[in-house]
């Protein structure tokens, strides 16, 4: 199963977390709210909307 590393971009980390939530047999509860939140964030970026993880850094 892919692991998210610090050097990966935010979208890759979200995809890795989504994969873990959906496919990890050791994950006791699916956490549907988090799954939907990750899907919404990833979809927003794909549709050209402002990405929630692409905020300006201060």
N, C-alpha and C positions, 0 to 999 in steps of 0.2 A: 504494500500500500504506500503511495507517495506521501512523503513527509514534507511539511512546509519548512523552509529554511529562512533565516533572517535576510538573506541576500535576494530572495524572490520578490517579485513585484506583488502589490496588494491583491490583484486579481488571482494570481496563482495561489496565494495563501488562502483566499476564499474558496477557490475550487478544491484545494486539498482538504479544507475543513468540511466542505459539503460532502466530499467523497467519504470522509471519515464518519460523518453523521449518518449517512445513508448505508454504508457498507461494512462498517466495523462491527463484527459480531460481539466484541467486548463492550460496545457502547450500550448500556442498559436501557436507555430511553432515547427515542429518536429526536426529541426536541423540535417538534414541528414548527414552532414560531421562529426558531433560529434558521431552520431550513428555508422557510419562506422568505425570511429577511435576506439571506444570502442570495437566493434566486432573484429577488427584486433588485438587489445591488448589482449583480452581474448582468441582468437584463438591461438595466438603465444604461450601463456603459456600452453595451452592444447596440442599443438603439440611438446612440449619439446624445443622450441626455447627460447632464452633469453627473459625473461619477461620484458617489458618496465618499469614496476613498481617495479621490484626487483633489482634496482640499489644499488650498495654498498653505504652505508651511510658513510659520512666523519665525 
